C-alpha cells in the first residue's frame, strides 16, 4: 500500500492541504482551522504540486502538470474529466457539463460529483456556475470561488468567458 504524504501551502485564500503518494496527488483541500493540520511528509510529487499551486496563485501558471488521482465512481470520474477540460479564465454551467456527458438530465448528479471533487483548483470545479450565471456551491466557500474566478479573470486578459448552454 502506498504511503501517505502531506504538505501545506499558505495561499491568498487560506491554508491548503495537499495529500498524495509516490505517484500522484490525491487531494487538494482547504484547511478551516489549524487543528486539521498534521506533520508534513513531503515527496517529489507533492513538492511539484506545491510549486505549481504557488505559480498559479502568482499568476504564472494556467495549466497543471503534476500527476493526479482521486477515487470515485465511473460517473464522477467522467465529470471530473470534463471539469479538467474547462480552460483557465472560462466558466461553464452544470447544464453544459451534463450535456457534454450526453445526458441533459444528469445536472443534479453533475453538481453532486462536482462537490465531491477532492482536487480543488487543479480539477477546476470553481469554474462551474449556475445556468443563470450565479455562483453556486463550493466546498471551500463561495468567497473562495469568487476569488479564484476573479484571479483567473485578472490573469486571462481580464475577460471571463461564460458558457451557459
N, C-alpha and C positions, 0 to 999 in steps of 0.2 A: 504494500500500500504506500503511495507517495506521501512524503512528509509534508505537513502544512507549514507554509511560510507566511509571514505577515509584515507589512511595513505601513507607515503612515505618511501622509503629505499634508502640510498646512497649506490651504488654498484660500483664495479670497472669499470663498463661501463656506469656510469651515474645514475642520479636520476630516480627512478622507482615509479610510482603512482599505488597504489592498491585500487580498489573500491569494495564494496560489500554491502550485507545486513546482517541481523542477522543469516542467514543460510548458505551463501556461498560467495565466492569471484567471482565477475563478470567481472573484468578486471585487467590486469597487463600490464601497458603501460609505455614506456619510455617518460620522460619529456624532451623536447628540449629547453625550456627556463623557467626561474623562474616565468614568468607571468602566466604560466599554473597552478601554484600551488595554492591550496586553503587551508583553515584551516583543520587540521587533526581532524577527528571524528572517533576514533578507537573503535572497538568492539573485542570480543574474537576471532572471525573468522579471522579478519584482523591481529590481533596480532599473531595468529598462522601462517598466510601467511608470514608475515614479518620475523618471526623466521625461518621458513623453507627456505625462499629465502636466508637469511643470511647464513644458514648452507650449502646451495647449493654453494654459492659463496666462502665459505671457504673450499670446497671440502669434506664436511662431509655428504652431502645428495645427493642421486641419484634419489630417488623417493619421490613424494609429497603425503601427506595425507589430506591436507586441502580440504574441500568440495568446488567444483567449479560449476559454472553455467553461460552459456552465451547464449543469444538469437541468433537464426539463423534458416535457412531453414532446412528441413529434410536432404537434401544433405549435407549442411555444417556440421550439427551435425554428420553425418556419417564420413565425412572427419576428423573432429576433434577427433572423437573416434579412428580412425585409427592412427592419429598422436600420440595420447596418448599411443599407443602400441609400439612406437619406443623406444627401450631401450637406456638408458644413454650410451654415447660413440659410438653410431651407427648412420649411416646416411642411408637414402633411397632416391630413386628418385621419382619425381612426377609420372612417369610411374608405379612404384611399388605400390604407393598408389592407382592409378586408377585401376590397376589390382586386388588389394586387395578388391576393392569395386565391382569387377565383371564387369567393363566397361572400357576397354583399351582406348576407345575414349574420356573419360572424363578428359583427362590430363589438358586441359585449365581450366575446371571448378574446378578441384582439386587445381590448382595454385591460382585461384581466392579465393576459400574458405580458403586456407592456408593464404592468405594475409588479410583475414577478421577476423582471429583469434584474439580475444581480451585478451587471457590469455597467453601472451608470457612466455616462459620458462617452465611453468607448463604443458601447451599443447605445446609440443616442435616443433613448426613449423621451428625452426632454424636447425633441423636435416634433413630437406628435401632439396636436392640439384638437380642440373641438371643431366640428364642421362649421360652426359659426365664427370661428377664429378665436374663441375664448381659450384661456389657459385652463386645462383640466388636470386633475390629479398628477402628483409627482411624489414619489416616496420620500424624496429629500426635502419636500416642502415647495409650495408654489413660488415662494420668493426666490428659491434657488433656480427653479425652472426659468423664471423671468430673467434672472441674472445671466444664466447660460445663453439664453436666446439673444439678449442684448449684447453680450460679449461677442457672440458669433456675428451679429449684425455689424458691430464695430470693426471687426477684422475681415469682413467679407464685402468690402467696398460700401458698407453702410446700407445695403439693400437686402432686406429679408424677403425671400420668396415664399409664397404660401400656395400650396395646392389644396383645394377644398374637396374636390370630387365627392 
